Amino acid sequence: MNKFTILLRREIWENKSSFIYLPIVVASLCAFFVISGIGALQIGGDFVNIDADINYKSNQITETYNVDDTFDSLVGRGLQDFSRQPEIAKRNALNGVYLAISDPLILTLRLVIIFYLVMSLYQDRKDRSILFWKSMPVSDFTTVLSKVITALIIVPAIYLACCMALHLVLLLVSTLSALGYDVPIWSTLWAPAGIITRWFEMASYLLIVGLWCLPFYAWVLVVSSRAKSVPLAWIIGLPLVLILLEAIFGTTGHVKDFISDHIAPLFMAKDLERGIGPIFDRIMNVELMISIAIGFAFIAGAVFFRSKADEL
């Protein structure tokens, strides 16, 4: 277990830029745009409302008026209107907002995992450092397994933590924006957001998507353990050949659908929009079991090619 922990730490240390620094940068940029957007609406909305009120008053026969009585903002007015919406409408609206600000991190995560797996076994052979690692008392299976665990659990956990921090920023900034207005903050912003449930759903979503995409991830590992050059060409090329052969000799389209669904399962994002139920329904899906079986077969292939790497 200690050896395996060391291997996991090695993966994090060697990929610190994409595993740790990159999600922090992406989350910070998203937080900056959230704060800037709400601030612009707050300040810009105030000026618009005051100017409109002064122009209106200037056309009336009156001697005095109080600017403070007409002070309002787009944010305040929007929050007051939002607070009067039905509970289900508030939950759906906030769900869309929280998912939207998480999208850049989720997209970055997918790209990071793919490129990490592409280079994970290929780089050791390319720079011949595999000779050093093979001299260590660590099996090829343990080495490959550390790559799989890193891609499926550790990296998503780091990106999930950044999503959680980003959600808290949005929740706190929107709460601060609502403090100056007659708005019930808990029932308007906190309760409909369901922040704890949301984090649990996102963690489940990332884990299940990882298992669903296991055939593709494991295929990338196989190529990384075997390709002598240009691994991306093999990763993309062979699936395209299979799709082309199916188009020529068959009409079902099952191969194309399976490959596309397990590379970019966009339909699962819609599951997340509907809550935890549809996500857990995927666990009992036969296709998920098939995906895991295919993934294990590819992982076994990666272990085999890794064991023969110094002979190939």
N, C-alpha and C positions, 0 to 999 in steps of 0.2 A: 504493500500500500504506500510505503514511503517513497519507493521508486516511482510509482505512478504519480504521486503528488509532485515529485520533482519534475517529471515530464510535463505535467500540466503547467507548472510554473515556467518551464522553459518555453512553452508555446506562447504564454503571455508576454514573457520578457522579450522574445524575438520579434513579436508583432505588437509591441506596445503602442506604436503610432496609430495603427488602424483599430486596435482593440480598445484603447483607453482614450488617447488624445482626440482621435477623430470624432467619436460620439459626443465628447464634451464640447468640441468646437461646434458641431452641428446643433446640439441642444442649446448652446449659448446663442447662436445666431437666431434660432427659432424664438428663444425667450426675448431677445432684443426686438425682433419684429412684433411680437405680441405686445410688449410694453410700449413700443413706439406707436403701434396702431391704436391701442386704447388711449394713450396720451394725446395723439393727434385728434382723435374724435372728441376727447374731453375738452381740449383747448380750442380746437377749431369750432366745435359746436357751440361753445360759449360765445365766441365772437359773432358767429352768424346770428344767433338768437338775439344778442344785444343790439346789433346793427339793425336787424329787422324791426325790433321793438322801437328803436329811436325813430326810424323812418315813419313808422305807423303813428307814433305819438305826434310827430311834427305836423301831421296833416289834420290833427284834431284841435278843436277849440278848448284848450285847457291850459292852465298856467303852470302847473308843476306835475311831476310824476317821479316815481322812485325807481331807479334802474335796478336796484336789488330785488324789487318785487317781481321783476320780469326775467331775472337771471335763471338760465336753464342751460342744459347741454344735451347733445345728442345721446351721450352715454346714459345720463340720468333719465331722460325720456324713454330711451329704449329699455332700460332696466325696469322702469315702472310698467311699461306695456308688457314686458316679458313676465313680470311677476303675476300678472292677471291671467296668464295662459293656463290651460288645464295641465295637470301634473304629467300626463303622458307626453304632451307637446313639449314641455320643458325638458323632460328626459331625452327625448329624441333629438331636440335641437342641441343640447349640450353634448350628447354622444357624438354627433357629427363634428362639433368643434374640437373635442378632445382627440378624436381619431384623426382629424385633419392635421393638427399640429404634431401628431406622432408619425405621420406618413414619411417625412424626410428621414427620420431615424430608422424606420422599418426598411425603407428602400436602401439606405446606406448599409444596413445590417446584411441584407441579402447579397449585395455586391461584395462586401467584405468577406463573407463566408465563402462565396464562390472563388474569389481570387486567392484567399488563404488556402483552400483545398487544392487549387491548381498548383500552387508552388510548394505545398507542404512536404511532399515526398520527392518532387522533381528537383528542388533546389539542392537537397543533400547529395543527389547523384551528380548534379551539374558541377558543384564546387568540390566534389569528392570528400566532403565532410562525413559522408555515410561510412567511410572506413573507420573514422573515429568512433561514431555512434555504435557501429557494430562490434567494436572492441569493448564496449561497456556491457555489464551484466544485465541487459534488458532485452527481452524477446521482441521479435518483429511484430507479433500480435499486440503486445503492450504498447509499442510505439504507434502503430496504426490506430489502436483504440483511443489513445490520448488525443489524436487528431480528431477523431469522430466526436468524442466527448466535448472537446474544445469548441467544435463547430456547432453542435446541437444544444449545448447547455451553457458553457461558460460565456461565450461571446454574446448570445442572446440575453443572458442574465445581466451583463454589463450594459447593453443597450436598453434593456428594460429599466434598469435603475435610472438611466438618463431620461427615459420617457416619464418615469414617476416624478423626477425632479421638475421636468417641464410642466407636467400637470399641476404640481403644487404652485409653480410660478403663476400659471394662468389663474388658478383658483384664488390665490392671495391677491394678485393684481386686480382681478374683477371684484373681490371683496372690498379692497381699499377704495375702488372707484364707486362702490355703492354706499359707502359710509355716509356720505353727505346727503343722501336722498331717503325719502320715506319708502324704503323697500325692505321687506322681510328677508334678510340675507340667507338664513338657513333654508327656508322653503323655496327660495328663488335660485340660489347658487350651489349650496352645499348638498342638500338632500337629493336633488335631481342628478347631480354629478355622480353620486355613488362611487366615490373615489376608490375605496378599498375593493369593492366588487369589481371595478374597472381594472384594477391592477391584477387581480386574480384571473380575470378573463383574458387579459393580454398575455399573462404568463402561460396560461393553458393554450392559447392560440399559437404562441411562438413554439411551444413544445410539439404540438400536433402538426403544425406546418413543417417543422423539422423532420418529423417521422414520415410525413406524407412525401416530402421531397428527398427522402433518404435514397431512393434509387438513383436520382440524379447526383446527389452529393457523393455517394459511394462510387458511381461511375467516374466522377471527376478524380477521386482518389486512385482508381485503377489506372487511369491515364497518367496521373502524376507519378505513379510508381513504375510505369513502363515506358512512356514516351521518351525518345532520345532527344527530341527537339520539337518546338512549337506545339506544346500540349493543347493549347486552345483549338488548334486546327482539328485534332482528334476528338476533342470534347464536342465540338459543334458538328464536325464532318460526318461521323458515323451515324448519329441520330438523323441527320438530313438524308443520308443514303437509305436508311431504313424507311423513312417517310416516302422517299422517291420510289423505292421498290414496291411499297404498298400501293402507291398511286398507279403504278404500271400494271401490277399483277392482281390487285385486289380492289374492292370498292367499299369495304367496311369502314375504313378510317379509324379503326380501333388503335392502331399503333400511333398514329398522329395524335389522337386525342389523349392517349396515355402519356406520351412524351411531353406534350404541351402542358397538360394539367399538372404534371409532376415537376416541371421546371418553373412555371409561373402560375401557381394556383390562385388566380385572381378571385375566383368564386368564394374562397375562404374568407376574404376580406368582408364579403357581404354577410358571412356567418357571424363575424365579430360585431357587425352593426346590429344584429338581432339579439345579441346577448349570449350567455353561456350555454344555453340549451343546444342550439345547432352545432356549437363547437364540440361538445361532448358526444353528440350523435355520430361524429366522425370516428370516434374510438371504436364503435361497434360496426363500422363499415368494412365489408369484406375487402374492398380495394385497398384500404389502409393495411390490412394484414398481408395482402399480396405485396404491397410496396415495401413493407418491412422485410419480408422474406427475400425479395429481390435485392434489397439493400444489403442484407447480411451476406448474400451470395457474392455481390461485388466487393464487399469488405474482405471476404475470404480471398478473393482474387488479388486484392491490393496487398494483403499479407503475403501471399505466395510470391508475387513479383518483387516485393520488398526483400524477401529472403534470398531471391536470386539476383538481386540488383548488382552485386559485385561480379557476377558471372556473365551478365547480359552485355 
